[in-house]
């Protein structure tokens, strides 16, 4: 299970999975908050980065981040 905090981390995770030989879907999966992608044995979960810009503007709320972390926890405990 991989949790990508932000689009930069999402792209880096996709590049890392590709470098490890994973077959990624085409076109490249887009980043978004709570985006979820299954790649082989891995699940990639996206979240907006908890930066001041995102939290002060309300783009990312505590409830939104909690929901993504709970989803990540559920995926790990499967």
DSSP file (Angstrom, degrees, kcal/mol; ACC not computed):
  #  RESIDUE AA STRUCTURE BP1 BP2  ACC     N-H-->O    O-->H-N    N-H-->O    O-->H-N    TCO  KAPPA ALPHA  PHI   PSI    X-CA   Y-CA   Z-CA
    1    1 A X              0   0    0      0, 0.0     2,-0.4     0, 0.0    43,-0.2   0.000 360.0 360.0 360.0 129.1    0.0    0.0    0.0
    2    2 A X  E     -a   44   0A   0     41,-3.0    43,-2.8     2,-0.0     2,-0.6  -0.977 360.0-160.2-121.1 131.8    1.4    3.4   -1.0
    3    3 A X  E     -a   45   0A   0     -2,-0.4     2,-0.6    41,-0.2    43,-0.2  -0.950   9.6-159.7-113.0 114.1    0.0    6.7    0.2
    4    4 A X  E     -a   46   0A   0     41,-3.1    43,-2.1    -2,-0.6     2,-1.2  -0.834   4.7-156.4 -97.7 117.8    1.0    9.6   -2.1
    5    5 A X  E     -a   47   0A   0     -2,-0.6     4,-0.3    41,-0.2    43,-0.2  -0.737  68.2  -9.1 -94.5  89.0    0.7   13.0   -0.5
    6    6 A X  S  > S-     0   0    0     41,-2.4     4,-2.0    -2,-1.2     5,-0.1  -0.220  88.1 -77.0 108.0 162.4    0.3   15.3   -3.5
    7    7 A X  H  > S+     0   0    0      1,-0.2     4,-2.6     2,-0.2     5,-0.2   0.848 126.0  57.4 -64.9 -36.4    0.6   15.0   -7.2
    8    8 A X  H  > S+     0   0    0      1,-0.2     4,-2.1     2,-0.2    -1,-0.2   0.930 109.8  44.5 -61.0 -45.0    4.4   15.0   -7.1
    9    9 A X  H  > S+     0   0    0     -4,-0.3     4,-2.5     2,-0.2    -2,-0.2   0.866 111.0  55.1 -67.3 -36.1    4.4   11.9   -4.9
   10   10 A X  H  X S+     0   0    0     -4,-2.0     4,-2.3     2,-0.2    -2,-0.2   0.942 110.6  44.7 -60.0 -48.9    1.7   10.3   -7.1
   11   11 A X  H  X S+     0   0    0     -4,-2.6     4,-2.3     1,-0.2    -2,-0.2   0.887 113.2  51.0 -64.2 -39.0    3.9   10.7  -10.2
   12   12 A X  H  X S+     0   0    0     -4,-2.1     4,-2.3    -5,-0.2    -1,-0.2   0.886 109.5  50.4 -66.1 -38.5    7.0    9.5   -8.3
   13   13 A X  H  X S+     0   0    0     -4,-2.5     4,-2.7     2,-0.2    -2,-0.2   0.912 110.6  49.3 -65.8 -42.2    5.1    6.4   -7.0
   14   14 A X  H  X S+     0   0    0     -4,-2.3     4,-2.4     1,-0.2    -2,-0.2   0.918 111.9  48.7 -62.3 -42.6    4.0    5.6  -10.6
   15   15 A X  H  X S+     0   0    0     -4,-2.3     4,-2.4     2,-0.2    -2,-0.2   0.894 111.8  49.5 -63.8 -39.9    7.5    6.0  -11.9
   16   16 A X  H  X S+     0   0    0     -4,-2.3     4,-1.6     2,-0.2    -2,-0.2   0.921 110.5  49.2 -66.0 -44.3    8.8    3.8   -9.1
   17   17 A X  H  <>S+     0   0    0     -4,-2.7     5,-2.6     1,-0.2    -2,-0.2   0.912 112.0  49.1 -61.3 -41.7    6.3    1.1   -9.8
   18   18 A X  H ><5S+     0   0    0     -4,-2.4     3,-1.6     1,-0.2    -2,-0.2   0.909 108.7  52.9 -62.9 -41.5    7.1    1.2  -13.5
   19   19 A X  H 3<5S+     0   0    0     -4,-2.4    -1,-0.2     1,-0.3    -2,-0.2   0.791 105.2  55.7 -64.9 -27.0   10.8    0.9  -12.7
   20   20 A X  T 3<5S-     0   0    0     -4,-1.6    -1,-0.3    -5,-0.1    -2,-0.2   0.442 128.0-100.2 -83.9   0.1   10.0   -2.2  -10.6
   21   21 A X  T < 5 +     0   0    0     -3,-1.6    -3,-0.2     1,-0.3    -2,-0.1   0.520  69.4 152.7  97.8   6.0    8.4   -3.7  -13.7
   22   22 A X      < -     0   0    0     -5,-2.6     2,-0.8    -6,-0.2    -1,-0.3  -0.415  47.1-123.6 -69.5 145.1    4.8   -3.1  -12.9
   23   23 A X        -     0   0    0     -2,-0.1     2,-0.3     0, 0.0    17,-0.2  -0.818  30.3-158.9 -91.0 110.3    2.5   -2.7  -15.9
   24   24 A X        -     0   0    0     -2,-0.8     4,-0.1     1,-0.1    15,-0.1  -0.659  19.7-109.1 -92.2 145.1    0.7    0.6  -15.6
   25   25 A X        -     0   0    0     -2,-0.3     2,-0.4     2,-0.0     4,-0.3  -0.351  42.6 -99.3 -68.1 152.4   -2.5    1.4  -17.3
   26   26 A X  S    S+     0   0    0      2,-0.1     2,-0.2    -2,-0.0    -1,-0.0  -0.970 102.6  43.2-117.3 136.7   -2.5    3.9  -20.3
   27   27 A X  S    S-     0   0    0     -2,-0.4     3,-0.1     2,-0.0    -2,-0.0   0.590 111.0 -97.8 -69.2 167.1   -3.3    6.7  -20.2
   28   28 A X        -     0   0    0     -2,-0.2    -2,-0.1     1,-0.1     2,-0.0  -0.290  44.4-104.9 -55.7 129.9   -1.4    7.5  -17.0
   29   29 A X        -     0   0    0     -4,-0.3     2,-0.2     1,-0.1    -1,-0.1  -0.336  38.4-121.9 -59.8 134.5   -3.8    7.5  -14.1
   30   30 A X        -     0   0    0     -3,-0.1     2,-0.2     1,-0.1    -1,-0.1  -0.527  19.4-118.1 -82.7 144.4   -4.6   11.0  -12.9
   31   31 A X        +     0   0    0     -2,-0.2     2,-0.3     4,-0.0   -24,-0.1  -0.508  45.5 147.2 -75.2 146.0   -3.9   12.2   -9.4
   32   32 A X    >   -     0   0    0     -2,-0.2     3,-2.2   -26,-0.1     2,-0.2  -0.939  56.4 -74.3-168.4 160.7   -6.8   13.4   -7.3
   33   33 A X  T 3  S+     0   0    0     -2,-0.3    14,-0.2     1,-0.3     3,-0.1  -0.474 121.0   6.2 -65.5 129.4   -7.8   13.3   -3.7
   34   34 A X  T 3  S+     0   0    0     12,-2.3    -1,-0.3     1,-0.3    13,-0.2   0.585  90.2 158.0  70.7  14.5   -8.8    9.8   -2.7
   35   35 A X    <   -     0   0    0     -3,-2.2    11,-2.8    11,-0.1     2,-0.4  -0.455  22.6-163.5 -64.0 140.8   -7.7    8.5   -6.1
   36   36 A X  E     +B   45   0A   0      9,-0.2     2,-0.4    -2,-0.1     9,-0.2  -0.996  12.8 178.6-135.2 133.4   -7.1    4.8   -5.8
   37   37 A X  E     -B   44   0A   0      7,-2.6     7,-3.4    -2,-0.4     2,-0.6  -0.994  18.0-148.9-138.9 128.4   -5.2    2.5   -8.2
   38   38 A X  E     +B   43   0A   0     -2,-0.4     2,-0.5     5,-0.2     5,-0.2  -0.871  19.2 175.9 -96.7 123.4   -4.4   -1.2   -8.0
   39   39 A X  E >   -B   42   0A   0      3,-3.1     3,-2.5    -2,-0.6     2,-0.2  -0.909  60.2 -61.6-130.1 101.7   -1.1   -2.1   -9.7
   40   40 A X  T 3  S-     0   0    0     -2,-0.5    -1,-0.0     1,-0.3   -18,-0.0  -0.408 120.8 -13.3  60.3-126.4   -0.2   -5.7   -9.3
   41   41 A X  T 3  S+     0   0    0     -2,-0.2     2,-0.3    -3,-0.1    -1,-0.3   0.491 125.4  86.0 -84.1  -3.0    0.2   -6.4   -5.6
   42   42 A X  E <   - B   0  39A   0     -3,-2.5    -3,-3.1   -41,-0.1     2,-0.5  -0.716  58.5-158.5-103.0 148.0    0.3   -2.7   -4.8
   43   43 A X  E     - B   0  38A   0     -2,-0.3   -41,-3.0    -5,-0.2     2,-0.5  -0.997  11.0-156.5-120.6 126.9   -2.5   -0.2   -4.2
   44   44 A X  E     -aB   2  37A   0     -7,-3.4    -7,-2.6    -2,-0.5     2,-0.4  -0.904  10.1-171.6-104.1 126.5   -1.7    3.5   -4.7
   45   45 A X  E     -aB   3  36A   0    -43,-2.8   -41,-3.1    -2,-0.5     2,-0.3  -0.969   8.6-150.1-120.7 131.7   -3.9    5.9   -2.8
   46   46 A X  E     +a    4   0A   0    -11,-2.8   -12,-2.3    -2,-0.4     2,-0.3  -0.755  16.9 172.3-105.7 149.3   -3.7    9.7   -3.4
   47   47 A X  E     -a    5   0A   0    -43,-2.1   -41,-2.4    -2,-0.3   -14,-0.1  -0.990  40.5-100.0-147.0 145.6   -4.3   12.6   -1.1
   48   48 A X        -     0   0    0     -2,-0.3     2,-0.1   -43,-0.2   -14,-0.0  -0.387  54.5 -97.5 -58.2 145.5   -3.9   16.3   -1.4
   49   49 A X        -     0   0    0    -44,-0.1     2,-1.9     1,-0.1     5,-0.2  -0.459  28.1-124.6 -68.0 136.4   -0.7   17.3    0.4
   50   50 A X        +     0   0    0     -2,-0.1    -1,-0.1     4,-0.1     2,-0.1  -0.227  60.0 144.8 -79.7  52.1   -1.3   18.6    3.9
   51   51 A X     >  -     0   0    0     -2,-1.9     4,-2.6     1,-0.1     5,-0.3  -0.377  66.0-108.2 -82.3 165.8    0.5   21.9    3.3
   52   52 A X  H  > S+     0   0    0      1,-0.2     4,-3.1     2,-0.2     5,-0.4   0.893 119.9  56.8 -60.1 -39.5   -0.6   25.2    4.7
   53   53 A X  H  > S+     0   0    0      1,-0.2     4,-1.2     2,-0.2     6,-0.3   0.924 112.7  39.6 -59.5 -44.8   -1.8   26.3    1.3
   54   54 A X  H  4>S+     0   0    0     -5,-0.2     6,-2.2     2,-0.2     5,-0.9   0.863 121.2  42.2 -74.9 -35.7   -4.1   23.3    1.1
   55   55 A X  H  <5S+     0   0    0     -4,-2.6     3,-0.5     4,-0.2    -2,-0.2   0.891 113.8  49.5 -80.7 -38.4   -5.3   23.3    4.7
   56   56 A X  H  <5S+     0   0    0     -4,-3.1    -1,-0.2    -5,-0.3    -2,-0.2   0.833 113.8  46.8 -68.9 -30.8   -5.8   27.1    5.1
   57   57 A X  T  <5S-     0   0    0     -4,-1.2    -1,-0.2    -5,-0.4    -2,-0.2   0.569 112.5-118.2 -87.0  -8.7   -7.8   27.3    1.9
   58   58 A X  T   5S+     0   0    0     -3,-0.5     3,-0.2    -4,-0.4    -3,-0.2   0.507  79.5 124.8  84.7   3.9  -10.0   24.3    2.8
   59   59 A X  S   <S+     0   0    0     -5,-0.9     2,-0.5    -6,-0.3    -4,-0.2   0.880  84.4  30.4 -61.5 -35.5   -8.9   22.3   -0.2
   60   60 A X  S    S-     0   0    0     -6,-2.2    -2,-0.3    -9,-0.1    -1,-0.3  -0.977  80.9-171.0-124.8 117.4   -7.9   19.6    2.3
   61   61 A X     >  -     0   0    0     -2,-0.5     4,-2.3    -3,-0.2     5,-0.2  -0.646  37.8-109.7-100.6 161.5   -9.9   19.4    5.5
   62   62 A X  H  > S+     0   0    0      1,-0.2     4,-2.7    -2,-0.2     5,-0.2   0.891 120.9  53.4 -55.8 -38.5   -9.1   17.3    8.5
   63   63 A X  H  > S+     0   0    0      2,-0.2     4,-2.2     1,-0.2    -1,-0.2   0.889 107.3  50.8 -65.1 -38.1  -12.1   15.1    7.7
   64   64 A X  H  > S+     0   0    0      2,-0.2     4,-1.8     1,-0.2    -2,-0.2   0.931 112.9  44.9 -64.5 -45.3  -10.8   14.5    4.2
   65   65 A X  H  X S+     0   0    0     -4,-2.3     4,-2.5     1,-0.2     5,-0.2   0.910 111.8  53.0 -65.9 -41.5   -7.3   13.5    5.4
   66   66 A X  H  X S+     0   0    0     -4,-2.7     4,-2.6    -5,-0.2    -1,-0.2   0.911 107.3  52.6 -58.2 -42.7   -8.8   11.3    8.1
   67   67 A X  H  X S+     0   0    0     -4,-2.2     4,-2.1     1,-0.2    -1,-0.2   0.899 110.6  46.5 -62.2 -41.5  -10.9    9.5    5.4
   68   68 A X  H  X S+     0   0    0     -4,-1.8     4,-2.5     2,-0.2    -1,-0.2   0.907 112.9  48.9 -68.7 -40.9   -7.9    8.8    3.2
   69   69 A X  H  X S+     0   0    0     -4,-2.5     4,-2.4     2,-0.2    -2,-0.2   0.891 111.1  50.6 -66.5 -38.0   -5.8    7.6    6.2
   70   70 A X  H  X S+     0   0    0     -4,-2.6     4,-2.2    -5,-0.2    -1,-0.2   0.896 110.4  49.6 -64.9 -39.2   -8.7    5.3    7.3
   71   71 A X  H  X S+     0   0    0     -4,-2.1     4,-2.2     2,-0.2    -2,-0.2   0.924 110.8  49.9 -64.1 -43.6   -8.9    3.9    3.8
   72   72 A X  H  X S+     0   0    0     -4,-2.5     4,-2.0     1,-0.2    -2,-0.2   0.911 110.5  50.4 -60.4 -42.6   -5.2    3.3    3.8
   73   73 A X  H  X S+     0   0    0     -4,-2.4     4,-1.9     1,-0.2    -1,-0.2   0.893 109.2  51.0 -62.3 -40.6   -5.5    1.5    7.1
   74   74 A X  H  < S+     0   0    0     -4,-2.2    -1,-0.2     1,-0.2    -2,-0.2   0.886 109.5  50.7 -65.3 -38.0   -8.3   -0.6    5.8
   75   75 A X  H >< S+     0   0    0     -4,-2.2     3,-0.9     1,-0.2    -1,-0.2   0.868 111.1  48.2 -67.3 -36.2   -6.2   -1.6    2.8
   76   76 A X  H 3< S+     0   0    0     -4,-2.0    -1,-0.2     1,-0.2    -2,-0.2   0.848 110.7  51.5 -71.9 -33.9   -3.2   -2.6    4.9
   77   77 A X  T 3<        0   0    0     -4,-1.9    -1,-0.2     1,-0.2    -2,-0.2   0.184 360.0 360.0 -91.8  17.4   -5.4   -4.6    7.3
   78   78 A X    <         0   0    0     -3,-0.9    -1,-0.2    -5,-0.1    -2,-0.1   0.497 360.0 360.0 -72.5 360.0   -7.0   -6.7    4.5
